[in-house]
């Protein structure tokens, strides 16, 4: 590992790290070091675009076959979960259990690491999945193009929240695991550039639908990231830093908040 860390990272290393850790796509990790982690988490929003695009394709296919907006929304949420092995949802549930326990950081981290899901996790999962499905149903009600665009934007926002949480100055809550591997790996200006580029892309995508949709898309993007940032601050205060589960929770939080705003069209 030390020998790898001394080598300059390539774009291929970054993309393999991103897709290999954040999706089920059959990608072989060639490097697992800070250089690869920095590059991988910097391009994480691209993983969100691909995963969101695949989920949107499922929704579009069902809509074309005559399915209702609700069925298209359920399929979109399901494909997103399958393509990530449900890891982000699992992280959301574990983080909710840890935060809801009210216990000191060490005990809360132990709860987070357990394989079972407690009542806080179950309730949070149910509410988030319902919110995502309801929001996407409303979006598909405006047509499969808008519904698909919402899925892609939410997917990108969720992974951009991860990029922002990997910025330097945000510590890992404990050694080992994905959280420790990527915590503090991304330069702040790189993370902010990813967020700004996403906002511009959201505005351009929204402009294609006319009216105030461009502004709504930018607001949705920004509020999604702000919601994740609020959760990140809470986790840093409670746990002392981030873990792999926290990254999953941040992703789902940003994606859900983004979808809810887009559903108000």
Secondary structure as UniProt FT lines:
FT   HELIX           2..5
FT   HELIX           11..22
FT   HELIX           34..42
FT   HELIX           44..64
FT   TURN            65..66
FT   HELIX           69..83
FT   TURN            84..86
FT   HELIX           87..101
FT   HELIX           105..113
FT   HELIX           119..140
FT   TURN            141..142
FT   HELIX           144..165
FT   TURN            168..169
FT   HELIX           177..182
FT   TURN            183..184
FT   HELIX           188..207
FT   TURN            208..209
FT   TURN            211..212
FT   HELIX           213..239
FT   HELIX           244..262
FT   TURN            263..264
//
